[in-house]
Amino acid sequence: MPNLALMEVGDVLIAKQMNNDFKTMLVKAIGVVTEPSVDGHRVGVNWVRDFRSSPVTLPSSYRQTLTKVSDTPKSRELISDHILPLLGDSLRN
């Protein structure tokens, strides 16, 4: 069960689904946590990009429901090369 208490305001969430090949994921939406969980079941999220009508396929091995991305060269590359370009100017003030 995901521990929503670990999420903080400003954390970026990626709503994803593992693809059938288990080597890629389909990005459905990207959002930012706006309110922390008070009941362990919900957090407030501002969904800044919605890809549900045409999900984006990215390389990934994250299979858990909730995964905190570790600071590794591979995760930094995934974020800088794939996630940030999807956001464009969405998160800039």
N, C-alpha and C positions, 0 to 999 in steps of 0.2 A: 504494500500500500504506500502511495507517495506521501512524503512528509511535507505538506504544504507550509508548515511552520518555518521551514528553511528558506522559503522565498521571501525576498525583501523588495520593497518599493524600488522600482528602477530596474529590476532584473528583467532580462529579455527572455520571452518564451517562444518556442517554436512548436506549433501544433503539427505533428507529423504522423505518418503511418509508414510502417516498414513495407517495402515493395516485396513482391513474391520471390525475388531472387535473394533476399536477406542480405544484400550487399549495398542496397541503396534505400533511401527513404523518400517519401513524397511529402513535400512541405505544403501544408494546407493553409497556414496562417502564421503571422509573426506579430507578437504583441509585447507590451510592457506592463509589468505588475504595477498597479496604481493603489491597491489597498492590500495589506497583509491579511492572512487568514486569521479569523477569530474563532472559527468553529472546526478547523481541521478538514473542511470539505470544500471550501471555496476561497478564491482570491479575486480581487478586482483586477481586471485586465483591460487595457486599451488596445484593441486589435488594430494595428496600424497598416497591415497589408493582408489582404484576403486572396488566397490562391485556390479556394475550393473549386471554382469552375474550371481551372486548369492548373492542377498541382505541378510544382517544380520538382524534378528528380535530382537528388544529390547523393554523392557517395557517403555512406555512413554505416556504422555498425552499432549505433545506439538502439537497443531493443527495449529497454525498460520504459515504463510509462513516464517516469520523471527521472531525468538524469542531469546531474550537475556536470557541466563540461569541465574537464580538468585542463589546466594550463600546460599543454604540451605542444610541440611543433606541429603535430598533425591536426590538433583541434584549432590552433591559431590559423593554420592554412585553410581549414574548412570555413572558418568564420570570415577571414579576410577575402578569400577567393570566391566564396559562394553565398554566404548569408548577407554580408554588408552590401554587395551589389543589388540584392533583391530589395533592400530597404530604400536605396536611393536617398532622397532627401526626407523620407518619412519621419525620421527621428531627430532631425536637425531643427533647432528653434528658429 
